[in-house]
Amino acid sequence: MTYRAGIIGTGGIAGMGILGMHDEEEIGTEKIEASHAGGYASTSEIELVAVADVDEEKLATFGDAWDIPEDRQYVGHDAMLEAEDLDVVSVCTPSFLHHEHTIDAAQSAADPEIIWCEKPIASQVNAAEEMIDVCDETDTELVVNHSFRFTDKLQRLHDLINERNLLGEVKSVSTQYRMELMRNSTHVLDTLVYLLDTRASEVSGYITGENEAVDSLDAAQEVVDAGGGGHVVMDDESFVTIDCTIPRDMSSMMLNFIGTEGKLYMNNDDGEWRYWSLEDGEHTEEPLPGIEGAWTWEDDYQRSFANAATHVQDLLNGESENYSPGTEAVRSLEIIVGFYLSHYTGSTVDIPLAQPLREISITSW
């Protein structure tokens, strides 16, 4: 059986390359395998049959690169959703458009079973929650592309922490990653809530106001997204420090966990994961059971799109449960919004956010 896929938005993550991740000379000119289109191409049962964009030049460039017939290159997502019968739709537009495009796809004549939406899920908490509600009402599975969840090593580590009690009761976590909070740091925050399987309860934040990518992205709308961080108390009472103020060229994605049964150090950029068990007050370094080496950008991240597309295929076949549902994607978004609210009000912010605060928008690209 062949499933039919369509993509809304023909920019970098859809299949044409990402700033800071791929060779700048290649971005926007040729197809890139670490992408939604590349993910579909790697599967045995999903075929990318249609794409949509409001930018006709980008649309044509993408269509040529990925061999999409001209009559299936649609100007605007509405035209594609009206004309095509699709099993899965990728939403690869800027995050402030995810809400509109996801809901339109879920309620459309295209009638997809799955929407594979880029991260972060949305720019507002209430918009994300409406996306989840509409997908539930239309019996559409919403999969959010927090890429690390689709790597074998991180899934194994999640099981070690949550099922085999590798760290015991986690007391403290410190994390570090590059700016900006919405565009980049959502990765480290989602990894945090995924591995802890928990949610924030209190947030105290700081915003730098710096954004090193907005000019290069040629953003058509004002971008609020910036570097920042702060302190978070999770609902399991673990205390988390988050620093996402660092420019890309000097950053590393690092997480350091301290628990009652051991400690774990993760540095994804440098490919180093280390674990120490704790017994009788002494830490002893040991290998992580079932994990060889560390997560790396070159290996695991490149494969994460193929893994995610295979996961979509498994969901279509009824052979898996959603690794990255919208309900969990909201957990990282509400921390980011909480940082902004805390910074600009000079206060600690409670999670879940009070209803009026769920409408605060953090615009990213």
C-alpha positions in Angstrom: 0.0 0.0 0.0 1.2 3.5 -0.8 0.2 6.4 1.4 -0.1 10.0 0.0 1.7 12.9 1.7 1.5 16.6 1.1 3.6 19.5 2.5 2.5 23.0 3.5 5.5 25.3 3.3 8.5 24.6 1.0 11.2 26.2 3.0 14.3 24.7 4.7 12.8 22.1 7.0 10.5 20.9 4.3 13.4 19.8 2.1 15.7 22.7 1.0 18.1 23.1 4.0 18.4 24.9 7.3 20.6 27.8 8.3 23.4 26.7 10.6 22.8 23.0 9.8 23.6 22.7 6.1 26.1 24.3 3.6 24.8 27.9 3.0 25.5 27.6 -0.7 23.2 24.6 -0.9 20.3 26.0 1.1 17.3 26.8 -1.1 18.9 25.4 -4.2 18.9 21.6 -3.9 17.1 18.9 -2.0 18.3 18.1 1.5 17.7 14.6 2.8 17.4 15.6 6.5 13.9 17.1 6.0 10.3 16.2 5.8 10.5 15.4 2.1 13.7 13.4 2.7 12.0 11.5 5.5 9.1 10.5 3.2 11.5 9.5 0.4 13.2 7.1 2.9 10.0 5.2 3.6 8.7 2.2 1.7 5.0 3.2 1.8 4.7 7.0 1.8 4.9 9.1 -1.4 5.1 12.9 -1.4 2.6 13.8 -4.1 1.8 17.5 -3.5 3.2 20.7 -2.0 1.9 24.2 -1.3 3.3 27.6 -0.6 2.3 31.2 -1.1 5.8 32.0 -2.6 5.6 30.8 -6.2 9.3 31.0 -6.8 10.1 28.8 -3.7 7.3 26.5 -4.7 8.7 25.9 -8.2 12.3 25.4 -6.8 11.1 22.9 -4.3 8.9 21.1 -6.9 11.8 20.8 -9.3 14.2 19.6 -6.7 11.8 16.9 -5.4 10.2 16.0 -8.7 6.7 17.2 -7.8 4.6 17.7 -11.0 3.6 21.3 -11.7 -0.1 20.5 -11.5 0.5 19.4 -7.9 2.5 22.5 -6.9 -0.3 24.6 -5.3 -0.2 28.3 -4.6 -1.7 28.4 -1.1 -2.5 25.5 1.2 -6.3 25.8 0.7 -5.9 24.8 -3.0 -3.9 21.7 -2.1 -6.3 20.6 0.7 -9.3 21.0 -1.6 -7.8 19.1 -4.5 -5.9 16.3 -2.9 -6.8 13.2 -0.9 -4.0 12.9 1.6 -3.1 10.4 4.3 -0.5 12.7 5.9 0.1 16.5 5.8 3.4 18.1 6.9 3.1 21.6 8.3 6.5 23.2 7.6 5.6 26.9 7.8 6.8 29.4 10.5 5.5 28.6 14.0 3.0 31.5 14.1 1.2 29.8 11.1 1.1 26.3 12.6 -2.2 26.9 14.3 -4.0 28.0 11.1 -2.4 25.4 8.8 -2.9 22.4 11.2 -6.6 23.2 11.8 -7.3 23.8 8.2 -5.6 20.5 7.3 -7.5 18.6 10.0 -10.9 20.0 8.9 -10.2 19.8 5.1 -11.5 17.6 2.3 -8.0 16.1 2.1 -9.0 14.3 5.4 -5.4 13.3 6.5 -5.1 10.7 9.2 -1.9 12.3 10.5 -0.5 15.9 10.6 3.3 16.0 11.1 3.9 19.5 12.4 7.2 21.3 12.8 8.3 22.4 16.3 7.5 24.5 18.2 3.9 23.4 18.1 2.6 27.1 18.0 3.4 30.6 19.1 0.6 30.7 21.8 -0.4 28.1 24.4 -4.1 28.5 23.6 -3.4 28.1 19.9 -1.6 24.8 20.6 -4.4 23.6 22.7 -7.0 24.4 20.0 -4.8 22.4 17.5 -4.9 19.4 19.8 -8.7 19.7 20.4 -9.5 20.0 16.7 -7.3 17.1 15.8 -9.0 15.0 18.5 -12.4 16.1 17.1 -11.5 15.1 13.6 -9.7 11.9 14.6 -6.4 13.2 13.3 -3.1 12.2 14.9 -1.0 15.3 15.6 2.8 14.5 15.6 5.1 17.3 16.5 8.6 17.2 15.0 10.8 17.4 18.1 13.5 15.5 16.3 15.4 14.0 19.2 12.4 11.9 20.3 12.8 10.0 17.0 16.3 8.8 17.8 16.9 5.3 19.1 19.3 6.4 21.8 17.1 9.0 23.4 14.1 6.6 23.4 16.3 4.0 25.1 17.5 6.6 27.6 13.9 7.6 28.4 13.2 4.0 29.2 16.2 3.7 31.4 15.2 6.7 33.4 11.5 6.1 33.7 11.2 2.3 33.6 14.5 1.1 35.1 15.0 4.0 37.6 18.5 4.7 36.3 18.7 8.0 38.2 16.3 7.4 41.0 14.4 10.5 42.1 15.8 13.4 40.0 16.6 16.3 42.2 18.4 18.8 39.9 19.0 19.4 36.2 21.1 22.0 34.5 20.8 22.6 30.7 22.5 24.8 28.2 21.9 25.4 24.5 22.0 28.2 21.9 19.6 31.1 21.4 16.7 31.5 20.3 14.2 30.1 22.7 11.4 29.2 20.2 13.4 28.4 17.1 16.2 26.4 18.8 15.8 25.9 22.5 12.5 24.1 22.2 14.7 21.1 21.4 16.5 21.1 24.8 13.3 21.9 26.7 11.4 19.1 25.0 14.3 16.7 25.7 14.1 17.7 29.3 10.3 17.1 29.7 10.6 13.9 27.7 13.3 12.4 29.8 11.8 13.5 33.1 8.2 12.7 31.9 7.1 15.7 33.9 5.7 19.3 33.5 6.7 22.7 34.8 4.9 24.1 37.8 6.8 27.4 38.4 9.0 29.4 36.1 11.3 32.4 36.7 12.8 33.7 33.5 15.3 36.1 31.8 15.2 37.3 28.2 18.2 38.8 26.5 16.4 40.3 23.5 19.1 39.0 21.2 18.3 37.1 18.0 21.2 36.1 15.8 19.1 34.5 13.0 16.3 36.9 12.1 18.2 38.9 9.4 19.5 35.7 7.7 16.0 34.2 7.8 14.6 37.2 5.9 11.5 37.2 8.2 8.4 38.8 6.8 6.9 39.5 10.2 8.3 41.0 13.4 10.1 38.3 15.4 9.9 38.4 19.2 12.0 35.2 19.7 15.2 35.7 21.5 17.8 34.2 23.8 16.9 33.6 27.4 16.5 31.1 30.2 15.8 30.9 33.9 14.8 28.5 36.7 12.0 26.0 36.5 10.5 23.9 39.3 8.9 20.8 37.8 5.8 19.1 39.1 8.0 16.3 40.5 9.8 19.0 42.5 13.0 18.7 40.5 14.9 22.0 40.1 16.0 23.0 36.6 18.4 25.7 35.4 18.1 26.6 31.7 20.7 28.8 29.8 19.8 29.4 26.2 21.6 32.7 25.7 24.6 31.4 23.8 25.4 32.2 20.1 25.3 29.2 17.8 29.0 29.1 17.0 30.1 28.6 20.6 27.1 26.5 21.9 26.7 22.9 22.9 23.5 21.2 23.8 24.2 20.0 27.4 22.0 18.4 30.1 23.3 17.4 33.5 21.0 15.3 35.8 21.5 14.6 39.5 19.4 12.0 41.1 19.2 9.9 44.2 20.6 6.8 42.4 23.1 8.4 40.0 24.0 11.3 37.7 24.0 11.7 33.9 26.0 14.1 31.7 24.9 14.6 28.1 26.7 16.7 25.6 25.2 16.1 22.1 27.4 18.5 20.1 30.6 16.8 21.4 29.1 13.3 21.3 29.6 12.6 25.0 27.2 10.9 27.3 28.4 9.7 30.8 26.6 8.0 33.6 27.6 7.4 37.3 25.7 5.2 39.6 25.4 6.3 43.3 25.9 3.7 46.1 26.8 4.4 49.7 27.7 8.0 48.9 30.1 7.1 46.1 29.6 7.8 42.4 31.0 5.1 40.1 31.1 5.6 36.3 29.3 2.9 34.3 28.2 2.4 30.7 24.7 3.2 29.9 22.9 -0.2 29.4 21.9 -0.8 25.8 23.4 2.5 24.4 26.7 2.5 22.5 28.3 5.9 22.1 26.4 9.2 22.5 23.8 11.0 20.4 25.5 12.9 17.6 24.3 15.5 15.1 26.0 13.9 12.2 24.5 10.4 12.8 21.4 10.5 14.9 20.0 13.9 13.9 20.5 13.2 10.2 18.5 10.0 10.7 15.8 11.5 12.8 13.7 12.7 9.9 13.8 9.2 8.3 12.9 7.8 11.7 10.1 10.2 12.2 8.6 9.5 8.7 8.9 5.7 9.5 7.0 6.4 12.7 4.3 8.2 10.7 4.1 5.2 8.5 3.8 2.9 11.5 1.0 5.1 12.9 -0.8 4.8 9.5 -0.4 1.1 9.7 -1.7 1.0 13.3 1.6 -0.4 14.5 2.7 2.2 17.0 1.6 4.9 19.5 2.5 8.5 19.0 6.0 9.3 20.3 5.6 13.1 20.1 1.9 14.1 20.6 0.8 17.7 20.8 -0.1 17.4 24.5 3.6 16.9 25.3 4.8 19.6 22.9 2.8 22.1 24.9 5.0 21.4 27.9 8.1 23.1 26.3 6.0 25.9 24.9 4.5 26.9 28.2 8.0 27.1 29.8 9.2 29.5 27.0 6.1 31.7 27.4 6.6 31.6 31.1 10.1 32.9 30.7 8.8 35.9 28.8 6.0 36.6 31.2 8.4 36.3 34.2 11.0 38.6 32.7 8.6 41.4 31.7 6.5 41.3 34.9 9.4 40.6 37.3 7.5 37.7 38.9 7.4 34.0 39.2 4.9 32.4 36.8 2.7 29.4 37.7 2.2 26.6 35.2 -0.4 25.8 33.9 -0.8 29.4 32.8 -3.9 31.3 33.8 -6.3 31.6 30.8 -5.5 35.2 29.7 -1.8 34.4 29.7 -2.4 31.5 27.3 -3.0 34.1 24.6 0.5 35.6 24.8 2.2 35.1 21.5 6.0 34.7 21.1 6.5 35.1 17.4 9.3 33.1 15.7 10.2 32.1 12.2 
